[in-house]
Amino acid sequence: MAVNKPGSAGSLMGQPHPLDNSVYAALTGPHAHLALRRGNALRYPSDVSPFMALPDSPDDTDWADIGALAGPGGDVALTGRTVEPPDGWKVVRRDAVLQLIGDRIVAAPDAEAVRLTEADVPDMLALAGRTKPGPFLPRTIELGTYLGIRHGGRLVAMAGERLRPPGWTEISGVCTDADRRGQGLGTRLVLAVAAGIRERGETPFLHVVAYNTNALRLYESLGFRLHRTATLVLTRPPGEWGSSGRRRSLGRTAP
């Protein structure tokens, strides 16, 4: 379960903060056009993002519905408040994740950064494949703005936007080719993406797995500060949910 840190920008007067259940807030907010729904369970299309979401207090029906959204043999990737699966579900992986907010960073555009488009997706996938920044899929670019830097025509660094809870935008997909590291390209792109977020009147945030201490030091040096510690859980349903006859229609059909 998520733990708000003392002095963080956490929930006020007992009200949930948009970042407490950020995937659910995004899929019921600015990313609603991408949401695949079954009852109260939500997910992104599988070629956009692996993340799924449940309401803050899910019941057995909600868990059955998210199992159905995952499909036979599919895994459910959850973060935020609703990360403890019911009995019978298999936990495949569990990681502590630090959620950092950038309300005090000095964001700035970058003259060398270019906005990436669908035509750049093959190069983006290749860069992500070489550098392993986390899930980057053929339609991940639809989540928001991505900026990149090319050297000699080759895409060598990128960063972009992922989750968009109301009033907030996550910076993600930050990666730099091995032979270009140490030149500050990733830092420049993070600050440039943050500048675009600020222009919309939103606040940048990001996630770092707790064991990635190098990334944590870098982001803290830029002015990002800890908001809360969460748990990212990859879990698997005990059976093929949705095959029992109590199916619900989906708002859209999951791929």
MOKA-V449369 format. One record per backbone hydrogen bond with DSSP energy under -0.5 kcal/mol. CO is the residue of the C=O (numbers start at 1). NH is the residue of the N-H. Records with the same first field share a line. If there is no record, write none. Layout:
CO=NH / NH
This chain:
3=229
5=8
8=10
12=15
15=12
17=20 / 21
19=22
20=81
21=25
22=26
23=27
24=28
26=29 / 31
29=32
31=34 / 35
32=35
36=43
37=251
38=41
41=38
42=53
43=36
45=48 / 49
47=139
50=77
51=44
53=42
55=58
59=63
60=64
61=65
62=66
63=67
64=68
65=69
66=70
67=71
71=74
74=237
75=77
76=78 / 235
77=52
78=233
81=83
83=85
86=89
89=91
90=92 / 236
93=234
95=232
96=210
97=230
98=100 / 208
99=227 / 228
100=206
101=225
102=105
105=107
110=113
114=148
117=120
118=121
120=124
121=125
122=126
123=127
124=128
125=129
126=130
127=131
128=132
137=140
139=142
140=143
141=144
145=161
146=116
147=159
148=114
149=156 / 157
151=154
154=151 / 156
156=177
157=149
158=175
159=147
160=172
163=170
164=30
165=168
167=203
169=205
170=162
172=160
173=175
175=158
177=180
178=181
180=183
184=188
185=189
186=190
187=191
188=192
189=193
190=194
191=108 / 195
192=196
193=197
194=198
195=199
196=200
197=200 / 202
198=201
203=169
204=102
205=171
206=100
208=98
209=212
211=213
212=216
213=217
214=218
215=219
216=220
217=221
218=222
219=223 / 224
220=223
222=106
225=101
227=5
228=99
229=3
230=97
231=80 / 233
232=95
233=78 / 235
234=92 / 93
235=76
236=90
239=241
240=243
252=254
